Amino acid sequence: MKLYPLKFEPILKSIIWGGDEICQFKGITPEQKGIGESWEVSGVEGNISVVANGELKGQPLDKLIEEYKGQLVGKRVFDAFGATFPLLIKFIDARDDLSIQVHPDDELAKKRHNSFGKTEMWYVVNASQGATLYSGFAKQMTPDSYVKSIGDNTFMDYLKKYEVKKGDVFFLPAGRVHAIGAGTFVAEIQQTSNITYRIYDYNRLGVDGKPRELHTEEAKDAIDYTMHDDYRTHYEKKENLPVELVECKYFTTDLLELTKNLSRDYSAIDSFVIFICMGGACTIRDNKGNELSVKQGESVLIPADTENVTIEPQGNVLLLETHA
């Protein structure tokens, strides 16, 4: 069978801190309250995405990779990751402040958990007035001062806090301390990993009435203590041209803001491509004669054996385009 652009059933996560925006944004009815995350494309064990369109409808992503290998994900990607899909695409809607976290890099995650590390990025889909997030340090911290600050409850004094708005971008390499604040709705692109170290949780109590577990010692060795002047990713918007937001060893992400047709050549990248529709709608046509309509809140996986696509906006469309 010839592969074609694939949509997947969203994996909705009902979470105590979840907001109300994900179902509205994705047009899911009846609306569900308290959905904190929608996993759009996932190869995480226990949360494998299932195809929602076409002849392969109902097929899980890992089985498709086993069958189609490099044809689906790219030879380079398949050689590196086998049947594990290397990226996890999510929407996250936080009604409350999320805990301060850090993720280990590949080396530490492999050693401790036999897992990949977790480098990720956020694109702010929407933010309420005054919404904030944390990324990196506002003043110098060391492993010793980190442990001390957890003990004396001064850790938050060290963090860089940002007020955010729609369109803001943050790149979060493994080791960078971070947290999403209340009223922030983001699209997240990350390595396939579920390893998170919780550093600080505002002294809140869990549903059992006890403080949630902190991973103080594990995080101590995972944190990158390097200081940067600014942790926000700055970019210049351009209509009808790709704008690179992030390029790292795990993924490259461009922003496409289109009011007219745009052709994209993928013949040289040896990877799948994922479009995440941030607003508007479009039709995607590939060189194999496939055609697919995409609207706000939907994500589409373009197989690696696709040489090129043409995106035809219906009015205008805003897309994140990412590949391994």
C-alpha positions as CSV (number, residue, x, y, z in Angstrom):
1,M,0.0,0.0,0.0
2,K,1.2,3.5,-0.8
3,L,1.6,5.6,2.3
4,Y,-0.4,8.8,2.6
5,P,-0.6,11.8,5.1
6,L,-1.8,10.4,8.4
7,K,-4.0,11.9,11.1
8,F,-4.3,10.3,14.5
9,E,-6.9,10.0,17.2
10,P,-6.0,12.5,20.0
11,I,-5.1,10.9,23.3
12,L,-6.8,13.2,25.8
13,K,-5.5,13.4,29.4
14,S,-7.8,14.4,32.2
15,I,-5.5,16.0,34.8
16,I,-6.2,17.9,38.0
17,W,-4.6,21.0,36.7
18,G,-6.2,20.8,33.2
19,G,-8.1,23.7,31.7
20,D,-11.0,24.0,29.2
21,E,-9.2,25.1,26.0
22,I,-8.0,21.9,24.3
23,C,-11.5,20.6,23.3
24,Q,-12.5,24.1,22.1
25,F,-9.3,24.6,20.2
26,K,-9.5,21.2,18.5
27,G,-13.3,21.3,17.9
28,I,-14.0,18.2,20.0
29,T,-17.6,17.7,21.0
30,P,-19.0,17.2,23.5
31,E,-16.5,19.4,25.3
32,Q,-14.7,17.8,28.2
33,K,-13.5,19.9,31.1
34,G,-10.1,19.5,32.8
35,I,-8.2,18.1,29.8
36,G,-4.6,19.0,30.6
37,E,-3.0,17.4,27.6
38,S,-3.8,16.1,24.2
39,W,-1.1,13.7,22.8
40,E,-1.3,14.3,19.1
41,V,1.4,12.0,17.8
42,S,2.9,9.5,20.3
43,G,5.1,6.5,20.3
44,V,5.3,6.3,24.1
45,E,4.6,2.8,25.4
46,G,1.0,2.6,26.7
47,N,0.1,5.7,24.7
48,I,0.6,4.7,21.1
49,S,-1.2,6.9,18.6
50,V,-3.8,5.2,16.3
51,V,-4.4,6.3,12.7
52,A,-7.7,8.2,12.3
53,N,-8.0,8.4,8.5
54,G,-7.8,6.4,5.3
55,E,-7.1,2.7,4.7
56,L,-4.8,2.4,7.7
57,K,-7.4,3.7,10.1
58,G,-7.2,1.9,13.4
59,Q,-3.6,0.9,13.0
60,P,-1.2,1.8,15.8
61,L,1.9,3.9,15.0
62,D,4.5,1.4,16.3
63,K,3.1,-1.4,14.1
64,L,3.2,0.9,11.0
65,I,6.8,1.7,11.7
66,E,7.6,-2.1,12.0
67,E,5.9,-2.7,8.7
68,Y,7.0,0.3,6.6
69,K,10.3,1.2,8.4
70,G,12.2,3.9,6.6
71,Q,9.4,4.4,4.1
72,L,7.4,5.9,6.9
73,V,10.0,7.5,9.2
74,G,13.1,7.7,7.1
75,K,16.0,5.3,6.8
76,R,18.2,7.5,9.0
77,V,15.5,7.7,11.7
78,F,14.7,4.0,11.6
79,D,18.4,3.1,11.9
80,A,18.6,5.2,15.0
81,F,15.3,4.5,16.7
82,G,13.9,1.3,15.3
83,A,10.2,0.9,15.9
84,T,10.1,3.7,18.5
85,F,8.8,7.0,17.1
86,P,11.3,9.6,18.1
87,L,9.1,12.6,18.8
88,L,6.1,13.3,21.0
89,I,3.7,16.0,19.9
90,K,1.3,17.5,22.6
91,F,-1.0,20.3,23.4
92,I,-0.8,21.4,27.1
93,D,-3.4,23.6,28.8
94,A,-2.6,24.6,32.4
95,R,-5.3,26.0,34.6
96,D,-2.9,26.0,37.6
97,D,0.9,26.5,37.9
98,L,2.7,23.2,37.0
99,S,5.5,22.0,39.1
100,I,9.1,23.2,38.4
101,Q,10.8,20.4,36.5
102,V,13.9,19.3,34.7
103,H,14.6,16.4,32.3
104,P,17.8,14.4,32.0
105,D,19.9,14.2,28.9
106,D,20.3,11.1,26.8
107,E,23.4,9.9,28.7
108,L,21.8,10.2,32.2
109,A,18.4,8.9,31.1
110,K,20.0,5.9,29.5
111,K,22.1,5.1,32.6
112,R,19.3,5.6,35.1
113,H,16.1,4.6,33.2
114,N,17.2,2.9,29.9
115,S,15.4,5.8,28.2
116,F,16.0,8.7,25.9
117,G,16.5,12.1,27.5
118,K,14.1,14.9,26.9
119,T,14.8,18.0,24.9
120,E,11.7,19.9,24.0
121,M,10.2,23.2,22.8
122,W,7.1,25.2,23.5
123,Y,5.0,27.3,21.1
124,V,2.5,29.4,23.0
125,V,-0.9,28.8,21.4
126,N,-2.8,31.1,23.8
127,A,-2.2,32.8,27.1
128,S,-4.5,34.6,29.5
129,Q,-3.7,38.2,30.6
130,G,-0.6,38.0,32.9
131,A,0.1,34.3,32.3
132,T,3.7,33.3,32.9
133,L,6.2,30.5,32.6
134,Y,9.6,29.7,33.9
135,S,12.7,28.9,31.9
136,G,16.3,28.8,33.2
137,F,17.9,30.9,35.9
138,A,17.7,34.6,36.8
139,K,20.8,34.3,39.0
140,Q,23.7,31.9,39.3
141,M,23.1,28.6,41.0
142,T,25.4,25.7,41.8
143,P,24.6,22.1,42.8
144,D,25.2,23.0,46.5
145,S,23.1,26.2,46.4
146,Y,20.4,24.3,44.6
147,V,20.1,21.7,47.4
148,K,20.2,24.5,50.0
149,S,17.5,26.5,48.2
150,I,15.1,23.5,48.2
151,G,15.7,23.1,52.0
152,D,15.1,26.7,52.9
153,N,12.3,27.3,50.3
154,T,14.2,30.0,48.3
155,F,14.5,28.0,45.0
156,M,12.0,30.2,43.2
157,D,14.1,33.3,43.7
158,Y,16.7,31.8,41.3
159,L,14.3,31.2,38.3
160,K,13.8,33.3,35.2
161,K,10.1,34.2,34.9
162,Y,8.5,35.3,31.6
163,E,5.1,36.9,31.0
164,V,3.9,35.2,27.8
165,K,1.7,35.8,24.8
166,K,0.5,33.9,21.8
167,G,3.3,33.1,19.4
168,D,6.1,33.0,22.1
169,V,8.7,30.2,21.6
170,F,10.9,28.6,24.2
171,F,13.5,25.9,23.5
172,L,14.2,23.7,26.4
173,P,17.2,21.5,26.0
174,A,17.6,18.6,28.5
175,G,18.9,20.0,31.8
176,R,17.0,23.4,31.6
177,V,14.8,24.0,34.6
178,H,11.3,25.0,33.5
179,A,7.5,25.2,34.3
180,I,4.3,26.2,32.6
181,G,2.3,28.8,34.6
182,A,-1.5,29.0,35.0
183,G,-3.4,30.3,32.0
184,T,-0.8,29.1,29.5
185,F,-1.8,26.9,26.5
186,V,1.2,25.5,24.5
187,A,2.1,23.1,21.7
188,E,5.0,21.0,22.8
189,I,7.4,19.1,20.6
190,Q,9.7,16.8,22.5
191,Q,11.9,13.7,22.4
192,T,10.0,10.5,23.1
193,S,10.6,10.2,26.8
194,N,8.4,10.4,29.9
195,I,11.3,11.0,32.4
196,T,10.6,14.1,34.5
197,Y,12.3,15.2,37.8
198,R,10.0,17.3,40.0
199,I,12.1,20.0,41.7
200,Y,9.5,22.2,43.4
201,D,5.8,22.1,43.8
202,Y,4.9,25.3,45.7
203,N,4.5,23.3,48.9
204,R,1.1,22.0,47.6
205,L,-0.6,18.9,48.8
206,G,-1.6,16.1,46.4
207,V,-5.0,14.5,46.1
208,D,-4.1,12.2,49.0
209,G,-3.5,15.3,51.2
210,K,0.3,14.8,51.3
211,P,3.1,16.8,49.6
212,R,3.9,15.3,46.2
213,E,7.3,13.6,45.8
214,L,10.2,15.7,44.9
215,H,13.3,14.4,43.0
216,T,15.9,16.6,44.6
217,E,18.9,14.3,44.3
218,E,18.0,13.0,40.9
219,A,17.6,16.6,39.6
220,K,20.8,17.8,41.1
221,D,22.9,15.9,38.5
222,A,20.5,16.5,35.7
223,I,20.3,20.4,35.9
224,D,22.4,22.5,33.5
225,Y,23.6,25.4,35.7
226,T,24.8,27.5,32.8
227,M,23.4,31.0,32.9
228,H,22.0,32.7,29.8
229,D,20.9,36.3,29.3
230,D,17.6,35.3,27.6
231,Y,15.9,32.0,27.4
232,R,13.2,33.0,25.0
233,T,13.6,32.2,21.3
234,H,13.4,35.3,19.2
235,Y,12.2,35.1,15.6
236,E,10.8,37.4,12.9
237,K,7.4,36.6,11.4
238,K,7.3,36.3,7.6
239,E,4.2,35.6,5.5
240,N,4.5,32.8,3.0
241,L,8.0,31.8,3.9
242,P,9.3,29.2,6.4
243,V,10.7,30.8,9.6
244,E,13.0,28.5,11.5
245,L,12.2,28.4,15.2
246,V,14.4,25.5,16.5
247,E,17.1,23.4,15.0
248,C,18.7,20.8,17.3
249,K,20.0,17.2,16.9
250,Y,16.5,15.9,17.8
251,F,14.2,18.0,15.7
252,T,13.9,21.0,13.4
253,T,10.8,23.2,13.6
254,D,9.6,25.9,11.2
255,L,6.7,28.3,11.4
256,L,4.6,28.6,8.3
257,E,2.1,31.6,8.1
258,L,0.5,31.3,4.8
259,T,-2.0,33.3,2.7
260,K,-1.1,31.7,-0.6
261,N,0.1,28.3,-1.8
262,L,3.6,27.1,-0.7
263,S,5.5,24.0,-2.0
264,R,7.9,22.2,0.3
265,D,10.6,19.8,-0.9
266,Y,11.4,17.0,1.5
267,S,13.4,14.8,-0.8
268,A,16.7,15.4,1.0
269,I,15.8,15.2,4.7
270,D,15.2,11.4,5.1
271,S,12.6,12.0,7.7
272,F,8.9,12.1,8.3
273,V,7.4,15.6,8.7
274,I,4.6,16.6,11.1
275,F,2.3,19.6,10.6
276,I,0.5,21.0,13.6
277,C,-2.2,23.4,12.7
278,M,-2.2,26.4,15.0
279,G,-5.0,28.3,13.3
280,G,-7.1,28.5,10.1
281,A,-7.3,25.6,7.6
282,C,-5.6,24.3,4.5
283,T,-5.4,21.5,2.0
284,I,-2.2,19.5,1.7
285,R,-1.4,17.8,-1.6
286,D,1.6,15.5,-2.1
287,N,3.5,14.2,-5.1
288,K,1.7,10.8,-4.9
289,G,-1.7,12.3,-5.6
290,N,-2.9,12.4,-2.0
291,E,-5.0,15.3,-0.7
292,L,-6.0,16.0,2.8
293,S,-7.8,18.9,4.5
294,V,-6.4,20.1,7.8
295,K,-7.9,22.5,10.3
296,Q,-7.0,24.2,13.6
297,G,-6.0,21.8,16.3
298,E,-5.1,18.9,13.9
299,S,-1.8,17.3,13.4
300,V,-0.7,15.4,10.3
301,L,2.3,13.1,9.7
302,I,3.7,13.2,6.2
303,P,5.6,9.9,5.5
304,A,9.3,10.0,4.7
305,D,8.8,8.6,1.2
306,T,6.9,11.8,0.2
307,E,9.2,14.0,-2.0
308,N,7.2,17.2,-1.8
309,V,3.9,18.7,-0.7
310,T,1.9,21.8,-1.7
311,I,0.0,23.6,1.1
312,E,-3.0,25.5,-0.1
313,P,-4.4,27.8,2.6
314,Q,-8.2,28.4,2.9
315,G,-7.9,32.1,3.6
316,N,-4.9,31.9,5.9
317,V,-3.3,29.1,7.9
318,L,-0.7,28.9,10.7
319,L,1.3,25.7,10.9
320,L,4.2,24.3,12.8
321,E,6.3,22.1,10.6
322,T,8.7,19.7,12.4
323,H,10.9,16.7,11.4
324,A,13.6,14.6,13.0
